């Protein structure tokens, strides 16, 4: 009998492809379709948790949060309810952090170091961007405004775009936080993004390279 907690080493690549597909769907402007995108993101996160051998209880709780998140997303989009937006944003952050934790635990306890490790590390990097975008959306709904350039707190594309521009330290400057808390959170994300790339990703790639040379 297969152990449901046995990590599936060949599936981080699938998770990465699915996350890239979600990124392409983020700009969907139809309020009726956005909850489906939210559901797809949640399904990908649960899939990544299962791939990492997460406990059944974690997967069950995550799946329940996905259902609640889809409902909250629907209310936020159709009813333009800021409380629903805050609830969905919190769920996105929690699910992303839980998935990052399960992937991280798998990568740490895995005695081998191969391409699937590098793919898992990249998945974590993307999930950090998703988590920060959820945090920005929550702050925007809480304060009523997040960006100095726009008063639209319902546009999830702006939060998502700003998060990944920040974590990659691209810094176009077309969107900037209006509050000091938002500015500090953005600076923290940029710092994490830089440190993560030059340490975790670099070490994972170097490990794979050295392992192959030794073989």
PyMOL commands that set and color helices and strands:
alter all, ss='L'
color gray80, all
select helices_A, chain A and resi 12-25+31-51+56-79+82-109+115-143+156-167+180-214
alter helices_A, ss='H'
color red, helices_A
deselect
rebuild
show_as cartoon
